[in-house]
Amino acid sequence: MDTQLQATPTLARDPARSFQDMILTLHDFWAAAGCVILQPYDMRMGAGTFHTATTLRALGPEPWNAAFVQPCRRPTDGRYGENPNRLQHYYQYQVILKPSPSDIQELYLKSLAAIGVDPLKHDIRFVEDDWESPTLGAWGLGWEVWCDGMEVTQFTYFQQMGGFDCKPVAGELTYGLERLAMYIQGVDSVYDLAFNQHGVSYGDVFLENERQMSKWNFEVADTDALFDLFVKAEAECQNALSHNVPIAAYEQAIEASHIFNLLQARGVISVQERASYMGRVRDLARGSCETYAKLNEEKWAKDYPEWSLV
Amino acid sequence: MADFLLELRSEEIPARMQKGARAELEKLLRREMDAAGVSVSDLTVWSTPRRLALIAGGLPLETDAVHDEAKGPPVGAPDQAVDGFCRKNGVSRDQLEVREVKGRETYFAVIERPGQAVADLLAAAIPVIIRDFSWPKSMRWGDASISSESTKWVRPLSGIIALLDGEVVPCVTDGLASGRDTMGHRFHSTGPITIAGADDYAETLRAASVLVDHEERAGIIREGARKAAKAVGLTVVEDEGLVVENAGLTEWPVPLLGRFEDDFLDVPPETIQLTARVNQKYFVCEQRAPDGTTSLANAFICTANIAADDPAVVVDGNRKVLAARLADARFFWELDQKKTLAEHAKGLERITFHEKLGTVADKVDRVAKLARWLCEEGIVKGDPDLAEQAARLCKADLVTEMVGEFPELQGLMGGYYAAKEGLPVEVSNAIRDHYKPVGQGDDVPTAPVTVAVSLADKLDTLASFFVIDEKPTGSKDPFALRRAVIAVLRQIEDTDLRVRWSALFEIATEKTYQPYLAYLLTSIGPGADGLEVYRWPEFPDQDEEYGVTADVVFAFRSDAKFVSDAIARANVDLAVFLIDRLKVQQREAGVRHYLIDAVFALGGEDDLVRLLARVKALQSFIETDNGKNLLAGYKRAANILKKEEWTASDQGDASLNYVPENAEQALIDALAAAAPKAASAVTEERFEDAMAALATLRAPIDAFFEDVTVNDSDPAKREARLNLLARFTKAVGNVADFSRIEG
């Protein structure tokens, strides 16, 4: 690892040899396409789709184009740093384009070309994969995008969010950054990825994190405290909703969802209880979406006469 | 005459939907053209992931003028009828003529349709076809989707080509106008491709690296996979479903063979094949050893959608993905073996079988007891201990990682794990095969221990759902109970199990008493003072001792009654269900339902093996000349008895006070010989012999009706002869109820 800073940094990006350059290239690409480049949401969440820039912005008629990296936490996927492909913390690159542009597939393929995936060298395919999130009251149709048989992106046209029809429909692209980088860099273990062009590997950055967090997720986390946190998040969500601040309520739904995932990893939720907990999280998320939509309904309807909430 | 080309281009259509979409496109085009009076004969429909295409050959450019008359309802008929008639004939109500038909004022529609340009008709039809097109799942997209009413398609629709005789048929759907431009292969072609007409459509696309004919692509994949395997001395494991799926995923298919590490072959071959097929859509290959046995080879065949610059790069990428999948499979395989099946089985306590009937562990307990009982009673000639052991482990693999990942491997994996654990081979085989027979063509278990477990499992499933009144209705059979009962029937029949099915159902339903009652009682919740709600089964008389409130006692008693009633009802329903399915099953096997009725009508028959042997003997007999004539004689005799309302007081007494006619004596003698023979043959289940005994009555009964007058003026003769006929029908009727037989 080269810890020396460069005296005269050059700005040449090399997505084929650096994880961070790949991310920065995607930022360049989607920024140039007209997207707002956001930073990650500062909460623990299971997927980029939870980001308010995706869920809440998928509601209503206003155009919205954004791209961001979202760290994702999947406690049950932790493998103590011993599995080359599975992590309890990893990154997704999210692009949300609303309304979905007619050349969205072409744009996406250009972004792959920008990070060095040549479609005449590699077999790129759009394979049916529909998406449904009962927790968010959401579903969409789309594909998983294959690169030589590997799923590198989830591509979804949102049809419903929070129980409401998406009007207009948003297109969501979710790149699995680590696996895409492993592919482009030609390495077999995520920990061998070059994080930058100066000798820092993904393992240097995250291996110890995976070990400790896997241990905490599976063995250490105080389950009584987690149950308590779940109940508190649920209550706070209701409190926020009763005061008509749905964004704050939605944050509590995100929190409850993650606490639930942690409880799952700790193995203290039975199969029977599982459905009930998921139902409670869904009610929080849907309630937040509903209040958010209702709060904005009048303004949206005024600005977009052809639009209606239902 | 002209050819019509329609191409509906979209983003990638799921492979599994393409076949249905082709049929739908053809159906809708025919519907619209029929309605417009254009006859369509020669029609070709193609699909690729990115387009549906249709070519209708030999269309007229203009339809014939039509003069037609249709007779409608009489004047004064309900409005609904008149409106329906107008709609059907495309006329308005005030265009109807009234004519007199047989004295009634009757509406007539006179239809005058001038010839119309087929191009106009097509232009009107295309938006309708798009609007009415039915996809398994469809979606909205783009700017138009700000309204819920925007066009729906399987994925965004991006282009329409509509050419009649090479001319664009102009139409617009949601802002998308028809034209003659399309796109070629996503990567091997750039920019729009212009199509001149239906004739050159396929070839123009071929030049742009798109093979529009799905059959052609399937052929390339099928043959290419075979060749690729052959080239390295292997044989591809044929999988037509995979051929079609890959043809639906590619416009320019290129089958490529790759290898994976030999080490992975340690895991069961079924898991490798399944992960390759389901997750990656790869074919797998087999190798033949010098001794002629075949085994899975370390090779896969993927189907690329490009002629890659360097195919090795594509293959290598796919190899890595497969390796990761196989590593997962091996991880599961090894992880699962760290626990014994018995330990895994504990996990079943956490899985609900049905909320009213407890967990899967509860079900397993019932199945184990039932399997043991089947062996102990000698119904199945298996070892009771082994049967119970196998039954207790048969569902354990449901909580293994491997089956969690690949539910299709249930049973099979349990069998592997049991064998690895060193359990008796009868046990591992029973675990592996207890779901059989899965479909019509599937084998029925024959190994006794497997038979016991398999039968017990299905009986419990049937009993469970019938007790809680979750019976199949109409087309709904969510718990696959029809399949289960057919499996039971086939099992009993194929392995000659001598048992009354009512006894099987009684034993199986009885075992649901406890869990069902427990459910009903816990659904009341604990008493107000926090007392235990119930003690089963010794509870009812011990209210005092357990200090339970009167409410709860009452609830218990009514629930206990409810459950025993439900069980009694289930037994009746199950018998009806089984007989109903039996008739369907036998009808498919070519047995007339009335033959089954003829045996059932004797009453009390619930031994399937005996029933079917009897039906089979009856069927063969009825098809012979003797059988047909005897049946005719029987019916004639029965009719006479019915007409005379004859209830013989003493059918057994054959002594006569007059000299019988020859034919009469012959029948008396024949009956005296045949009746006991038939009766003992029936008792000993020699049904062919019983039929043979009956066959000896054919000539005498024919001669009797020929020569003897039954309704003789002498009351004594009349009585004796009617009694004789009654004895005859009784003897015949002991073998089967011939009155039920048609013909």
Interface residues (C-beta under 8 A of the other chain):
Chain A: P61 N85 P99 S100 P101 S102 Q105 L109 P119 L120 K121 H122 D123 I124 R125 F126 V127 E128 D130 G140 L141 G142 W143 C147 D148 G149 M150 Y157 Q159 D165 C166 K167 P168 V169 G171 Y183 D188 S270 V271 Q272 Y304 E306 W307
Chain B: E11 E12 P14 A15 R16 P49 K137 S138 M139 R140 W141 G142 D143 A144 S145 I146 S147 S148 V154 R155 P156 S158 R186 F187 H188 L249 T250 Q280 Y282 C302 A304 N305 I306 A308 D309 D310 V313 V314 D316 G317 N318 K320 V321 L322 A324 R350 I351 T352
